């Protein structure tokens, strides 16, 4: 399992979240993000478009990105790069 934590500096819009979800789907590994919103802990499957769109990710949110599976290292690097414009 690979884990990386970072803070989002700008709000992620629905179009951003759907693009991230779509681009993550070509990996075999499980890809999730954990974060706290309104004092509640959330875990979202990044490959799930509905899951990504249901919970807003606002500026100042600390995300914990987790990848687990055969291509977890490649998935982590790819996903970390996808979140670069928002860090």
ABEGO torsion letter per residue (X at the ends): XBBBBBBBABBBBAAAAAAAAAAAAABABBBBBBBBBGGBBBBBBAABAAAAAABBBBBGBBBBBBBBEAAAAAAAAAAAAAAAAAX
